[in-house]
Amino acid sequence: MKEVKVKVLKPYNIYIAHDFNLFKGLLERYKCHSLFIVTDDTVYNLYKNYINQIPNIIGVTSIKPGEGSKNINTVLEIYNSLIKSNANKKTTMVAMGGGVVGDLAAFAASTFMRGIRIVHVPTTLMAQCDSSIGGKTGFDYNGIKNIIGTFYQPEFVFCDVNFLKTLDKRQFLNGIAEVIKYSIVCDDGLWNYLMQNKRGLLERESDKLIHVVHQCSKIKAKIVEEDEFDNDKRQILNFGHTIGHAIESYFNFEILHGEAISIGMVVESYISYQLGYIDISDYKTIVELIKNFGLPIKIKVDDVEKLMEYIKKDKKKINENIKFALPYNIGNAIITGDLKENFVKNAIKYCIGG
Amino acid sequence: MKEVKVKVLKPYNIYIAHDFNLFKGLLERYKCHSLFIVTDDTVYNLYKNYINQIPNIIGVTSIKPGEGSKNINTVLEIYNSLIKSNANKKTTMVAMGGGVVGDLAAFAASTFMRGIRIVHVPTTLMAQCDSSIGGKTGFDYNGIKNIIGTFYQPEFVFCDVNFLKTLDKRQFLNGIAEVIKYSIVCDDGLWNYLMQNKRGLLERESDKLIHVVHQCSKIKAKIVEEDEFDNDKRQILNFGHTIGHAIESYFNFEILHGEAISIGMVVESYISYQLGYIDISDYKTIVELIKNFGLPIKIKVDDVEKLMEYIKKDKKKINENIKFALPYNIGNAIITGDLKENFVKNAIKYCIGG
């Protein structure tokens, strides 16, 4: 079992393994003696035997899978179930699922009785590499992604790469998009590893998966430690996301997050090239890597003006212009000053038509 | 202007004054250049001239006054208004009102975009002495008081005692109940001051009000510093509240919080006497002081079993039995081990019938 320490105000560990039994030992070690599980129907159906083996469960809420559940009604559903299960301040919530389950459960945990403990058991590559680390919780409201949320660090995170083997291909690639993002904004050897191990990864070999989850956890932990509350450094993780979030909203969350940010990374890499931060060959290599893993690099947008409206609504917008996290050579990133609307619009038109 | 420093993880100041103009200077000093006001209709109607003088307001939400508003729907109303006003991460929320406004606004501020700044301008004695200090936010859900909430410290608190002069008598006494609580659990000279200055206080003389708000702020700050996240020491502030909260629920929030905790303090002082923590003369003096200020010391409860159910549901309950914060002589308090249900029930029957 590999360990990564996240040294934030309230430090915690990420454990990476391929044996679910180790989880029971961790629950004992962390004295979690009253557990409330939040999961989704897909994970619950696949892993109910695992879940039933966990001792001291006082209640289980299984939500409808998908981004569409990431709203206030699902949060209220979790509160209702906590109350019905007589959860109290000593209860530990276990979020077992992808990013949606993790974000919603952690929001509920951070606000129920002003905060009960939470343990993350991410079951998707996206969640293991990214969303379960760093304490961001939240849900969408009025069509705006993650507009409501808190910062709330878990007791620990347990990543079992065996979960990744039951993901359908599209869900797995969804996570690969975030892995590619890490390799571009904060390399640490990951970029070359991805170039060289595409096949083993796509075949989900345990050692390859563990390596990638471990590398991504270390990168994310380092960035979160420098900027726990998302004031500056952490914004480099938004590479691909300013355009990506807008694409998700534009398509009413019918495309996956990783697909949207893949397209977002293409557009934003082009912007980076236009600004002289990367050269044309870097831009082409990024597009190539995304494409080679089987992720989309464009999507037909009929109404670019409408897409621009979503970009401007994005919560990272502070003034009238638009900020981006952009690659600066491969393996580094910077936050731009505000870019003009027309400049962004032209990049979108160049990359994805419209 | 008096100042009290609250030395928590993110330290902040409480300012106590009787000149609203000082507030504008503080907003400038704290660089609050985009303000979103949350208030209630009573405060807004009385003070709209004041509010309109504040510069850089991007939006105002005025909620319906009273405990009945302390629910998820009002929180959503605040989110809607923030979005409509184009609030962003640089916006500072100003909560101008009593405890309900403060708790709701601070919850919304702590969760909007994962946290925007909040300034408290408490307008009731209850809020100035108690609820605006210490960072507790929250709302009621499924009939359970403050079951949902966060810990979220403000930028600063501005207490203008002039606000207290327009409170109706019942609302003013509501706050006196918390002041009496402070004098019992953590004296610091306040108990004798209350005994000796009842008339001046009830006539709301500025110097008396400033003295009391200043003393209570210092006591509360000290307790909060020792236990920011309400794990032990802070629980002494729950004196009167275990019974008090249950009475509020039982009467469907139709009696005021201060009235409920006055009765709660009577019952819990009796329990303290029964356990030998205070003697009979202390018990009688407490009841006398509460009564002399014009606060209730009993209320007719037809169904004591139903009241017991509310006590057991109280969020401070951890196991099967019931914990209390009880006076230990006048000026000190302790947290009891778990008390048996029957023992509590008998005390209720003795003090308030049923």
Interface residues (C-beta under 8 A of the other chain):
Chain A: L9 I72 L76 Y79 N80 I83 N88 K89 K90 F107 S110 T111 F112 M113 R114 G115 K136 T137 G138 Y141 N142 I144 N146 I147 I148 G149 T150 F151 F229 D230 K315 K317 I318
Chain B: L9 I72 L76 Y79 N80 I83 N88 K89 K90 F107 S110 T111 F112 M113 R114 G115 K136 T137 G138 Y141 N142 I144 N146 I147 I148 G149 T150 F151 F229 D230 K315 K317 I318
